[in-house]
């Protein structure tokens, strides 16, 4: 989940995304859900190492070496059992755990009839002490299946132990290997039962609910706003392993939002895993809100105090721009108010439609018209004052070139995707398409919709307890 936040945080920081509803007089198409699918490959060897460290290597009878296990009136024994390093492998959703057991056993006997002791214990007879330890191969097979309701089912099979050496003890005077294996199987079956009780059906929903709550958290991004992912669906597909590598594809359908006021986001129950087909890669739909105050400042930097000399017949006049104000109306029009002084004082209001020119990669204002307001009766009829030169100048500075920003964003994101984010976690990916899809003038801000498409895969090569 943290990986997805990192990806979206970068996109938001570069493009200043936001999404919202409007009460304008025209209808905005709903923004499609963003789809994020990230294949994650986890090296299982570090997990095997953790298992090796956390599973005992030596097992003994109670109170060994002094205590005895008395199976009946006539027999007693004690044993020492150690295991080799675990051999673990996983293929598909099946985990195989195997090891070689090395054991020593000491036993003695006495005469008993009907529970009545008739003789003392014989001296202890030893197996695996004066000669090499006796060996047996032990293995378990466990098959995993994750249900849509987050219940992880595990079917554990205890495979038949395979003795590699005979065990002969003097008090029986015969090969007791089968008896030893029989006792071993009873111990292994008891362990299998404990594992099935504890891990046969594990409900992961409480943990997934915690993750879901984290996905719904509101995050403050300085200089941008408050980010909420708004996840809608979760999917976890293609869980399989091969050559000590576990492959998982994690997918999220979401409608990310950045708002200027901290939103209230109620907690919702985590939905069951989706069975939707995996689209692959990420396809994120973004909305960028350009604030009109910022646009006004940009326009001011180009036009304020700029002098325009105009001539119409015998009239030679000039105007000087004092101030500009950019806003939007409920009809989707971009409004530019220009206050001027000079030969005349007044205000002119320009109205136009913001349009994205895909070929030039700029947002420009088309169908620019204006309404002149002044106290001068002469000027009220002198629309010539705002000739093509002034209008063209205004169009030039009211255009926003986006090509360099998209190039910078693509370069920055590609650099970030292809790096080691933290020790043992490396990303590989690319932005295949980053484009603006539409632009709307709203009363609150200029809304720019973008679409980012790419691929990202994660390789986890190290696992530690703090991960």
Order of alpha helices (4+ residues) and beta strands (2+ residues): alpha-beta-alpha-beta-beta-beta-beta-beta-beta-beta-beta-beta-beta-beta-beta-beta-alpha-beta-alpha-beta-beta-beta-beta-beta-beta-alpha-beta-beta-beta-beta-beta-alpha-alpha-beta-alpha-beta-beta-beta
